[in-house]
Amino acid sequence: MHVAVLGAGYAGVTLTRTLERQLPESAEITLVDERDTHLVQHLLHRAVRNPEIEDQLQVPLEECCQRATIREATVESVDADEGRVNIDDGTLSYDIGAICLGARTAYYGLSGVRSRATPLKRLEDAREIRSAFLDCCEDGGRVVVGGAGLSGVQVAGELADLAREEGAESAVDVVLLEQKADVAPGFPEPFQNAVADALDCRGIDVRTGTTVTGADETTLTTDAGTTIEYDQLVWTGGITGQPSLGDTRRQVQSTLRLGRRTFGLGDAVRVIDDEGERVPATAQSAVGQASVAAENIAALADSGVGGFEPRLSRYVYRSRGWVVTVGDATVAQVGSRVLRGKPAKALKTSIGVRHLAGVGAVEDAVAFVRESVGGSQA
Ligand SMILES: Cc1cc2nc3c(=O)[nH]c(=O)nc-3n(C[C@H](O)[C@H](O)[C@H](O)COP(=O)(O)OP(=O)(O)OC[C@H]3O[C@@H](n4cnc5c(N)ncnc54)[C@H](O)[C@@H]3O)c2cc1C
């Protein structure tokens, strides 16, 4: 029995570690990723202001796994029914597989945006954003962040506080654009309000209800026919499917089954949970889906693909609350309560630590605590 996990993000690493415990020793497990490290993506915005944290955000896959074979390769296409993967250095066949390849930034075909904007998905993006922003701080100018979801609000907060640290708050404008009526769209209203307050306190110019229609070298256009000049453009306007998956995020139901022998989880797919709810694409959901996928892979391995169909577990989305940083401010929603200040910061730190410890990076977790408690960034 060969189980292949494609992608070593939150979904892939959590799934691999669970399978290592749950499957019999005789089952071979392969974890494929184009990088040899797991990226702690939900804290990526922090590397824009604080590059020293970069090492803690990259966990070597060797440290994450006990017995899985790690294959550093780029997936080019997947046949989910046949269990065949085309990778840049050949092919890989599996008995049971899981697609955990995440998503890429969506530009919705907006004229000129893709070529002029920097997304925020990898450390390279964080470095590029920082370097262009420091130039802005020196020369003065305006940085526009397009999209006020979790990534957009957090990167805008980091930029505003970086400008302050550089003594450039009066020279640089940070503008955050959002198509919907509120920041953090889709989140509970008290949380949205607390995030909006934190953005406002930092002097961030938030423009909701603003749809970008295109960009040239210096100017963005909006659907209202207005223009916004910019010196730097960061794009966090949404996600779409990976090229290796036909540029789409296929929909899966609550068993996460994507094909006869394949499951799909995390940002790579659009999950409808067992109560018919559309599940948000977050690290929190990806980790939750990994345990259901592991149970289902173990059940299918037990019954044999093509044999008697096992009863599969179903994923139900339950939010454990939300925590975001807006520069030095932290906002959390736990149940119906919104937390700010020290309690929210402690919660954010503990989530980062739990994740690092959960993927086996205990030393990084310790360093993260030291950094968060000692520094001002968490
Ligand atoms: C700045 C920012 C802040 C965020 N904040 C939060 C937050 O506060 N809370 C929260 O819950 N979520 C947050 N998120 C969202 C969260 O990071 C994602 O939802 C999460 O990373 C999804 O996990 P995943 O495993 O599905 O995909 P990913 O973590 O993206 O992992 C996908 C993996 O697949 C690999 N891969 C992709 N294509 C290929 C290929 N062709 N071949 C081989 N390997 C490939 C990648 O290298 C990567 O390792 C944030 C995201 C960003 C960018």
The ligand as a Gaussian input file, in Angstrom:
#p B3LYP/6-31G(d) Opt

LIG

0 1
 C       -0.280000      36.567000       5.085000
 C       -1.257000      35.458000       5.413000
 C       -1.870000      35.455000       6.665000
 C       -2.779000      34.423000       6.992000
 N       -3.334000      34.424000       8.242000
 C       -4.104000      33.379000       8.619000
 C       -4.610000      33.307000       9.952000
 O       -4.396000      34.202000      10.772000
 N       -5.347000      32.198000      10.287000
 C       -5.587000      31.166000       9.402000
 O       -6.229000      30.165000       9.787000
 N       -5.144000      31.231000       8.122000
 C       -4.405000      32.303000       7.708000
 N       -3.924000      32.378000       6.422000
 C       -4.336000      31.333000       5.435000
 C       -3.495000      30.060000       5.571000
 O       -2.129000      30.353000       5.532000
 C       -3.876000      29.079000       4.449000
 O       -5.261000      28.873000       4.479000
 C       -3.130000      27.762000       4.640000
 O       -1.757000      27.954000       4.345000
 C       -3.696000      26.645000       3.747000
 O       -3.003000      25.453000       4.010000
 P       -2.782000      24.362000       2.862000
 O       -2.057000      23.241000       3.476000
 O       -4.065000      24.077000       2.168000
 O       -1.883000      25.089000       1.762000
 P       -0.426000      25.705000       1.907000
 O       -0.084000      26.006000       3.305000
 O       -0.392000      26.831000       0.913000
 O        0.532000      24.516000       1.414000
 C        0.562000      24.086000       0.074000
 C        1.879000      23.349000      -0.160000
 O        1.863000      22.805000      -1.483000
 C        3.115000      23.021000      -2.113000
 N        2.884000      23.073000      -3.558000
 C        2.065000      23.899000      -4.246000
 N        2.092000      23.621000      -5.565000
 C        2.942000      22.583000      -5.713000
 C        3.358000      21.816000      -6.828000
 N        2.906000      22.055000      -8.070000
 N        4.241000      20.808000      -6.615000
 C        4.700000      20.516000      -5.358000
 N        4.327000      21.217000      -4.277000
 C        3.453000      22.234000      -4.440000
 C        3.595000      24.359000      -1.524000
 O        5.026000      24.463000      -1.628000
 C        3.103000      24.266000      -0.088000
 O        4.063000      23.698000       0.762000
 C       -3.049000      33.398000       6.052000
 C       -2.427000      33.410000       4.780000
 C       -1.539000      34.427000       4.467000
 C       -0.867000      34.399000       3.109000

